[in-house]
Amino acid sequence: MATWSSRGLRGSTLEDLINHTNEKYREHKLALIQKIPTPITPVQIDKESRHITLAYFDQKSTVDYIGAVQGIPVCFDAKECAQDTFSLQNIHAHQVEFMESFEQQKGIAFFLLYYTHRDLFYYLPFARLKQFWDRAQAGGRKSFRFDELSPEFFLPRKQGVYVPYLDMLQKDLKQREET
């Protein structure tokens, strides 16, 4: 099991931590979120081990996770960043289009960012990502800086929940109601 430390996640992947968090949320009947597998077509299979050794992606993936939180449809993608500048090349146009359509259907879309060098998780509401995205599409910066992020969306550390994004989702929902 992964543990928090001052030197990062010690080999655990962001996906493992989110999966563990989602399982905790499911056990406590707070949310039902599932990892969306990326569809692949095997090209080569090792006959002895029966493992896929070569494959290609069938289609572009949309988001990493999708589900419901207390009746609210949610989807999100998880990204790691090893520096204070996050390149928008890590996000694809089809993902932005999917998330935009998802929100038009009254769902909530967001990104979970893990700043590995700072050992910090961040909840990036889709609306804020869209501002950065539109800026890049208009010829501006093709990235965003750590200092451009709203401090209120950094995830707090919680006992037993590695990536406690539900608190930030609630904050996101409250801000949406106020605007």
Secondary structure as UniProt FT lines:
FT   TURN            6..11
FT   HELIX           14..27
FT   TURN            28..29
FT   STRAND          31..35
FT   STRAND          40..45
FT   TURN            47..49
FT   STRAND          52..57
FT   STRAND          65..69
FT   TURN            70..71
FT   STRAND          72..81
FT   STRAND          85..87
FT   HELIX           88..90
FT   HELIX           93..104
FT   TURN            105..106
FT   STRAND          108..115
FT   TURN            116..119
FT   STRAND          120..125
FT   HELIX           126..137
FT   TURN            138..139
FT   STRAND          143..145
FT   HELIX           146..148
FT   HELIX           151..153
FT   TURN            159..160
FT   HELIX           166..178
//
